Amino acid sequence: MSPVPVSLPFTDRAEAGRGLAERVRPFAVTDPVVLALPRGGAPVGAELAHRLGIPLDVLLVRKIGLPGHPEFGVGAIAEDGHACLDHAALARHHVSPSALTSTVEAEREELRRRLQVYRGGRPGPVLTGRDVIVVDDGAATGGTARAALRMVRRRRPARLVLAVPVASPSALQALRTEADETVVLSAPENFQAVGEWYRDFEQLTDSEVTALLAEAVTPGEAETGWTVHIEAGGVRLDGDLAAPEKVRGAVLLGLGHERHAAQQRAVAAAMRDAGFATLLLDLVTPQEWEESQGAPEIGPGELGARLAEGVRWLRGSTDLAGPRVALFGSGAAAPAALAAAAAIPADVGAVAVLGGRIDMAEEHLPGVRAPTLVLVPGDDSFIRELTEWAVGRMPVPAELRVVPGAEGLLPGGEEGRAVGGAAAEWFARHL
């Protein structure tokens, strides 16, 4: 998007954010989130997010300065640790990338400090499948914005938008290919520095940035979590991701088509109470569900492959998962959880399943390598015999446990929380 005439200089960063809001609105459609580059981008992003009524977070990037001339940027490093160097600038100054090693490490350390200050250990937002608006107070060379945009791109957003009030023409030209949409209010030909285009360009403190973030937090946001979309086998799966304040591991709950059910949410809530981040993932799409009238003929192998893609997404797109994740499968997704565990044994540390015909995963059972807890609802002797046979086919520590009443998972959620608590205890023991 091309710049439009605006009155310069801006009064302050908040005014600049208000000017950006309506220009950004058409692109804030799919579960949008604003990521501001602190410190200067925080008040711009806060005002924009407030005007559009969408969440605000920060994306940390540090400039990499030329040795001996730290004010001259020759690259930047993003909070995920990736460095983006300006090799042309390095060549002009006859500096090799190896000469920046100590500078890069110092900036990484500063990033870690600021992440703790701004987020306090809280994980950053999930970006996959969302419209992400990256905001700064301006772009002089475009180095920090480029590093930020490339980090977000690695998280596979639905749409990536760069929004800055003012930029140099050269930076704007360089950044257009990094974002899906670029929103800039002005790109003056006589651009020298970002600060000259603001009447009030006071430097912010860490506490001021933290205050802006605190004001932007929506009550209950931590409990609500995020809706995510995962591509698997040519279909798009829908899921809900949530995390407690302190995360000890991650659990992927594979479900048929009932992630919104209160009973399943009670299971997940009990796991979060035990310190686990949870991703409730519907393995059947709404279209498949409707076309089959609630009885899709999709085998454990295919559902397991979809669940395995969910594991890969959880590990690759978030900071919540450790070396391995836990799998929970319920009902028709129970055999799928075992199929997934057999398909990606290095990524799965523990499994718990509730109900379902796990004997239907017969061909996958010998490949399961993760300790498995099998929760049998009620005391149906036929199902129990099939389950015992299936458990005997797995070459791993396995426990079969009867959970009276779990077949109903009554609306009160007590049984659901009992199931979630039992699974969480198993995961804590084996992850």
C-alpha positions as CSV (number, residue, x, y, z in Angstrom):
1,M,0.0,0.0,0.0
2,S,1.4,3.4,-1.0
3,P,1.9,6.3,1.5
4,V,-0.8,8.9,1.8
5,P,-0.5,12.6,2.5
6,V,-0.4,13.2,6.3
7,S,0.4,16.1,8.5
8,L,4.0,15.9,9.7
9,P,5.6,15.8,12.1
10,F,3.3,13.6,14.3
11,T,2.5,15.0,17.7
12,D,3.6,11.8,19.3
13,R,3.6,8.0,18.8
14,A,0.0,7.6,20.0
15,E,-1.2,10.0,17.3
16,A,0.8,8.0,14.7
17,G,-0.9,4.8,15.9
18,R,-4.4,6.4,15.5
19,G,-3.5,7.3,12.0
20,L,-2.5,3.8,11.1
21,A,-5.6,2.1,12.6
22,E,-8.1,2.7,9.8
23,R,-5.5,1.9,7.2
24,V,-4.7,-1.4,8.9
25,R,-8.3,-2.4,9.6
26,P,-9.0,-4.1,6.3
27,F,-6.2,-6.5,6.9
28,A,-7.1,-7.4,10.6
29,V,-9.6,-10.1,9.8
30,T,-8.4,-13.6,10.7
31,D,-7.8,-13.8,14.5
32,P,-5.6,-10.7,14.3
33,V,-2.9,-9.7,16.7
34,V,-0.6,-6.7,16.9
35,L,3.1,-7.2,17.6
36,A,4.9,-4.0,18.5
37,L,8.7,-3.6,18.4
38,P,9.7,-2.1,21.7
39,R,10.5,0.3,22.9
40,G,9.4,2.9,20.4
41,G,6.8,0.8,18.6
42,A,4.9,-0.1,21.8
43,P,2.8,3.1,22.1
44,V,2.1,3.1,18.4
45,G,1.0,-0.6,18.6
46,A,-1.0,0.0,21.8
47,E,-3.0,2.8,20.2
48,L,-3.6,0.8,17.0
49,A,-4.6,-2.4,18.9
50,H,-7.0,-0.3,21.1
51,R,-8.6,1.3,18.1
52,L,-9.2,-2.0,16.4
53,G,-10.0,-4.0,19.5
54,I,-7.5,-6.7,19.0
55,P,-4.7,-8.2,21.2
56,L,-1.3,-6.6,21.7
57,D,2.0,-8.2,22.4
58,V,5.7,-7.4,21.7
59,L,8.2,-8.8,19.3
60,L,11.7,-8.3,20.4
61,V,14.5,-7.4,17.9
62,R,17.9,-6.0,18.6
63,K,20.1,-4.1,16.1
64,I,23.5,-5.5,15.4
65,G,26.0,-2.6,15.3
66,L,29.2,-2.4,13.3
67,P,32.2,-3.1,15.6
68,G,33.6,0.2,16.8
69,H,30.5,2.0,15.5
70,P,27.5,0.5,17.3
71,E,25.2,3.2,16.1
72,F,25.6,1.9,12.5
73,G,23.4,-1.1,12.0
74,V,24.6,-4.0,9.9
75,G,21.9,-6.5,10.8
76,A,19.4,-7.4,13.6
77,I,18.5,-10.4,15.7
78,A,15.0,-11.5,16.6
79,E,13.8,-13.0,19.8
80,D,13.9,-16.6,18.4
81,G,17.6,-16.2,18.0
82,H,17.8,-15.8,14.3
83,A,20.3,-13.1,13.1
84,C,19.6,-11.2,9.8
85,L,22.8,-9.6,8.5
86,D,23.2,-6.9,5.9
87,H,26.0,-8.7,3.9
88,A,26.3,-5.8,1.5
89,A,27.0,-3.3,4.3
90,L,29.5,-5.8,5.8
91,A,31.3,-6.1,2.5
92,R,31.5,-2.3,2.1
93,H,33.2,-2.0,5.5
94,H,35.4,-5.1,4.9
95,V,33.9,-6.8,8.0
96,S,33.3,-10.6,8.1
97,P,30.3,-12.1,9.8
98,S,32.6,-13.8,12.3
99,A,33.7,-10.4,13.6
100,L,30.2,-9.9,14.9
101,T,30.1,-13.0,17.2
102,S,30.6,-11.2,20.5
103,T,28.2,-8.4,19.4
104,V,25.5,-11.0,18.5
105,E,25.9,-12.8,21.7
106,A,25.6,-9.6,23.8
107,E,22.4,-8.7,21.9
108,R,21.0,-12.2,22.5
109,E,21.6,-11.7,26.2
110,E,19.8,-8.4,26.1
111,L,16.9,-10.0,24.3
112,R,16.6,-12.7,27.0
113,R,16.6,-9.9,29.7
114,R,13.9,-7.9,27.9
115,L,11.8,-11.0,27.3
116,Q,11.8,-11.7,31.0
117,V,10.9,-8.0,31.8
118,Y,8.1,-7.7,29.2
119,R,6.6,-11.2,29.4
120,G,7.7,-12.5,32.8
121,G,8.2,-16.0,31.4
122,R,4.8,-16.0,29.6
123,P,5.0,-17.6,26.2
124,G,4.5,-15.4,23.2
125,P,1.2,-15.6,21.2
126,V,0.7,-18.3,18.6
127,L,1.0,-16.7,15.2
128,T,0.2,-19.6,12.8
129,G,-2.9,-19.0,10.9
130,R,-3.5,-15.5,12.1
131,D,-3.3,-12.0,10.6
132,V,-0.2,-10.6,12.3
133,I,0.4,-6.8,12.2
134,V,4.0,-5.9,13.0
135,V,4.3,-2.3,14.2
136,D,7.2,0.1,14.8
137,D,7.4,3.9,15.2
138,G,9.4,4.2,11.9
139,A,11.8,2.5,9.6
140,A,15.1,4.1,8.7
141,T,17.2,1.3,7.2
142,G,14.6,-1.5,7.6
143,G,17.0,-3.8,9.3
144,T,15.1,-4.5,12.5
145,A,11.8,-4.7,10.7
146,R,13.2,-7.2,8.3
147,A,14.4,-9.5,11.1
148,A,11.0,-9.2,12.8
149,L,9.0,-10.0,9.6
150,R,11.2,-13.0,8.8
151,M,10.7,-14.3,12.3
152,V,6.9,-14.0,12.0
153,R,7.0,-15.6,8.5
154,R,8.7,-18.6,10.0
155,R,5.6,-19.1,12.2
156,R,3.3,-19.3,9.1
157,P,0.8,-16.5,9.6
158,A,-2.4,-16.2,7.5
159,R,-1.3,-12.7,6.5
160,L,1.7,-10.7,7.5
161,V,1.3,-6.9,7.7
162,L,4.0,-4.3,8.4
163,A,2.6,-1.0,9.7
164,V,4.8,2.0,10.3
165,P,3.9,5.7,10.4
166,V,7.0,6.9,8.6
167,A,9.8,5.3,6.6
168,S,12.6,6.2,4.3
169,P,11.9,5.4,0.7
170,S,14.8,2.9,0.5
171,A,13.6,1.1,3.6
172,L,10.0,1.0,2.3
173,Q,11.3,-0.4,-1.0
174,A,13.4,-3.1,0.7
175,L,10.6,-4.2,3.1
176,R,7.7,-4.5,0.5
177,T,8.8,-8.1,-0.4
178,E,9.0,-9.2,3.3
179,A,5.4,-8.6,4.1
180,D,2.1,-9.4,2.4
181,E,0.9,-5.9,3.0
182,T,2.8,-2.7,3.9
183,V,1.0,0.2,5.5
184,V,3.0,3.4,5.8
185,L,1.6,6.9,6.2
186,S,4.6,8.8,4.8
187,A,7.9,8.1,3.1
188,P,9.6,11.6,2.9
189,E,12.3,12.0,0.2
190,N,14.3,14.0,2.7
191,F,14.2,11.3,5.4
192,Q,17.2,11.3,7.8
193,A,16.0,9.8,11.1
194,V,12.7,8.5,12.6
195,G,12.8,11.0,15.5
196,E,12.7,14.1,13.2
197,W,9.1,13.2,12.2
198,Y,7.8,13.4,15.8
199,R,7.4,16.5,18.0
200,D,7.5,14.3,21.1
201,F,10.0,11.5,20.6
202,E,11.0,10.8,24.2
203,Q,12.7,7.5,24.8
204,L,10.5,5.0,26.7
205,T,11.6,2.9,29.7
206,D,11.0,-0.8,30.2
207,S,8.4,0.0,32.8
208,E,6.5,2.2,30.4
209,V,6.4,-0.6,27.8
210,T,5.3,-3.1,30.5
211,A,2.5,-0.8,31.6
212,L,1.2,-0.5,28.0
213,L,1.1,-4.3,27.7
214,A,-0.7,-4.6,31.0
215,E,-3.3,-2.1,29.9
216,A,-3.9,-4.1,26.7
217,V,-4.5,-7.5,28.4
218,T,-8.1,-8.6,28.1
219,P,-9.5,-10.1,31.3
220,G,-9.7,-13.9,31.0
221,E,-7.3,-13.9,28.0
222,A,-5.0,-16.4,29.6
223,E,-7.9,-18.9,30.1
224,T,-9.3,-18.3,26.6
225,G,-6.1,-19.0,24.8
226,W,-5.9,-19.0,21.0
227,T,-7.7,-20.6,18.1
228,V,-5.2,-22.2,15.7
229,H,-5.4,-23.8,12.3
230,I,-3.1,-26.6,11.2
231,E,-2.7,-27.9,7.7
232,A,-2.5,-31.7,7.7
233,G,-2.9,-34.1,4.7
234,G,-4.7,-31.5,2.6
235,V,-7.2,-30.5,5.2
236,R,-7.3,-27.7,7.7
237,L,-7.7,-28.8,11.3
238,D,-9.1,-26.4,14.0
239,G,-7.7,-26.3,17.5
240,D,-7.7,-24.3,20.7
241,L,-4.4,-23.7,22.5
242,A,-4.0,-22.5,26.1
243,A,-1.2,-22.4,28.6
244,P,-0.9,-21.9,32.4
245,E,1.4,-19.2,33.7
246,K,4.2,-21.7,34.3
247,V,4.5,-24.4,31.7
248,R,6.1,-27.8,32.5
249,G,5.2,-29.4,29.2
250,A,2.6,-29.6,26.4
251,V,-0.3,-32.0,25.8
252,L,-2.0,-32.5,22.4
253,L,-5.5,-33.7,22.9
254,G,-6.8,-35.4,19.7
255,L,-10.5,-35.3,19.4
256,G,-13.0,-36.3,16.8
257,H,-15.1,-33.2,16.4
258,E,-15.9,-32.1,19.9
259,R,-13.2,-29.7,21.1
260,H,-15.9,-27.2,22.2
261,A,-17.6,-29.7,24.4
262,A,-17.6,-28.7,28.1
263,Q,-16.5,-32.2,29.1
264,Q,-13.4,-32.1,26.9
265,R,-12.6,-28.7,28.1
266,A,-12.8,-30.0,31.7
267,V,-10.2,-32.6,30.8
268,A,-7.9,-29.9,29.4
269,A,-8.5,-27.6,32.3
270,A,-7.3,-30.3,34.8
271,M,-4.1,-30.7,32.7
272,R,-3.4,-27.0,32.8
273,D,-4.0,-27.0,36.5
274,A,-1.1,-29.5,36.6
275,G,1.1,-27.1,34.6
276,F,0.6,-28.4,31.1
277,A,-0.2,-26.3,28.0
278,T,-3.0,-27.9,26.1
279,L,-4.0,-28.0,22.4
280,L,-7.4,-29.4,21.8
281,L,-7.4,-30.5,18.1
282,D,-10.4,-31.7,16.1
283,L,-9.1,-34.4,13.8
284,V,-12.3,-34.3,11.7
285,T,-13.2,-31.2,9.7
286,P,-16.7,-29.7,10.0
287,Q,-17.3,-30.6,6.3
288,E,-16.3,-34.2,6.9
289,W,-18.5,-34.3,9.9
290,E,-21.5,-32.9,8.1
291,E,-21.1,-35.0,5.0
292,S,-20.9,-38.2,7.0
293,Q,-23.7,-37.2,9.4
294,G,-21.4,-37.6,12.3
295,A,-19.9,-40.9,11.4
296,P,-16.8,-40.2,9.1
297,E,-15.1,-43.3,7.8
298,I,-11.5,-42.2,8.5
299,G,-9.2,-44.9,9.8
300,P,-6.8,-44.7,12.8
301,G,-3.9,-44.4,10.4
302,E,-5.1,-41.3,8.6
303,L,-6.3,-39.7,11.8
304,G,-3.0,-40.6,13.4
305,A,-1.1,-38.9,10.5
306,R,-3.2,-35.7,11.1
307,L,-2.4,-35.9,14.8
308,A,1.3,-36.3,14.1
309,E,1.1,-33.1,12.0
310,G,-0.4,-31.4,15.0
311,V,2.6,-32.5,17.1
312,R,5.0,-31.1,14.5
313,W,3.1,-27.8,14.5
314,L,3.1,-27.6,18.3
315,R,6.8,-28.2,18.5
316,G,7.8,-26.0,15.5
317,S,5.4,-23.0,15.9
318,T,5.3,-22.5,19.7
319,D,7.7,-22.3,22.6
320,L,5.5,-24.4,24.8
321,A,6.7,-27.9,23.9
322,G,9.9,-29.4,25.4
323,P,11.9,-32.2,23.7
324,R,8.8,-34.3,23.6
325,V,5.0,-33.8,24.0
326,A,2.3,-35.9,25.5
327,L,-0.7,-37.2,23.5
328,F,-4.2,-37.7,24.8
329,G,-6.8,-39.4,22.6
330,S,-10.5,-39.7,23.3
331,G,-13.2,-41.9,21.7
332,A,-12.6,-42.3,18.0
333,A,-9.3,-40.5,18.4
334,A,-7.9,-42.9,20.9
335,P,-6.5,-45.4,18.4
336,A,-5.3,-42.4,16.4
337,A,-3.2,-41.3,19.3
338,L,-1.4,-44.7,19.3
339,A,-0.9,-44.6,15.6
340,A,0.6,-41.1,15.9
341,A,2.9,-42.2,18.7
342,A,4.1,-45.1,16.6
343,A,4.7,-42.8,13.6
344,I,6.8,-40.2,15.4
345,P,8.3,-42.0,18.5
346,A,11.1,-39.4,18.9
347,D,8.5,-36.6,19.4
348,V,6.1,-38.3,21.8
349,G,7.0,-38.9,25.5
350,A,3.8,-40.3,26.9
351,V,0.3,-41.3,25.8
352,A,-3.1,-41.5,27.6
353,V,-6.2,-42.7,25.9
354,L,-9.8,-42.7,27.1
355,G,-12.4,-45.2,25.6
356,G,-12.5,-46.0,22.0
357,R,-11.5,-49.2,20.2
358,I,-7.8,-49.0,20.5
359,D,-7.6,-52.6,19.1
360,M,-8.5,-50.9,15.7
361,A,-4.9,-49.5,15.8
362,E,-3.6,-53.1,15.7
363,E,-1.0,-52.6,13.0
364,H,0.5,-49.6,14.8
365,L,0.6,-51.0,18.3
366,P,4.0,-52.7,18.0
367,G,5.6,-49.4,17.0
368,V,4.4,-47.5,20.1
369,R,7.5,-46.5,22.2
370,A,5.9,-44.1,24.7
371,P,4.6,-45.2,28.1
372,T,0.8,-45.5,27.7
373,L,-2.1,-45.1,30.1
374,V,-5.4,-46.7,29.0
375,L,-8.5,-45.4,30.7
376,V,-11.5,-47.6,30.3
377,P,-14.9,-46.0,31.1
378,G,-17.2,-48.2,33.0
379,D,-16.8,-51.9,33.3
380,D,-17.8,-53.3,29.9
381,S,-16.2,-56.8,29.8
382,F,-16.2,-57.0,26.0
383,I,-14.4,-53.7,25.6
384,R,-12.1,-54.4,28.4
385,E,-11.0,-57.7,26.8
386,L,-10.3,-56.0,23.5
387,T,-8.4,-53.3,25.4
388,E,-6.3,-55.8,27.4
389,W,-5.4,-57.6,24.1
390,A,-4.3,-54.3,22.5
391,V,-2.3,-53.3,25.6
392,G,-0.5,-56.6,25.4
393,R,0.6,-55.8,21.8
394,M,2.5,-52.7,22.9
395,P,6.2,-53.2,23.9
396,V,6.1,-50.3,26.4
397,P,5.2,-49.8,30.0
398,A,1.4,-49.6,29.9
399,E,-1.3,-49.4,32.6
400,L,-5.0,-50.1,32.2
401,R,-7.3,-48.3,34.6
402,V,-11.0,-48.3,35.0
403,V,-12.6,-44.9,35.4
404,P,-16.2,-45.4,36.6
405,G,-18.7,-42.9,35.2
406,A,-16.2,-41.5,32.6
407,E,-18.3,-42.9,29.8
408,G,-20.9,-40.1,30.5
409,L,-18.5,-37.2,31.2
410,L,-21.4,-35.4,32.7
411,P,-22.0,-31.7,32.2
412,G,-20.7,-30.9,35.6
413,G,-17.2,-31.8,34.5
414,E,-16.3,-33.7,37.6
415,E,-15.5,-36.9,35.6
416,G,-13.7,-34.9,33.0
417,R,-11.5,-33.3,35.5
418,A,-10.8,-36.8,37.1
419,V,-9.7,-38.1,33.7
420,G,-7.6,-35.0,33.1
421,G,-6.0,-35.3,36.5
422,A,-5.2,-39.0,36.0
423,A,-3.6,-38.3,32.6
424,A,-1.7,-35.3,33.9
425,E,-0.2,-37.4,36.7
426,W,0.9,-40.0,34.1
427,F,2.5,-37.3,31.9
428,A,4.3,-35.8,34.8
429,R,5.8,-39.2,35.7
430,H,7.0,-40.1,32.2
431,L,7.7,-36.9,30.3
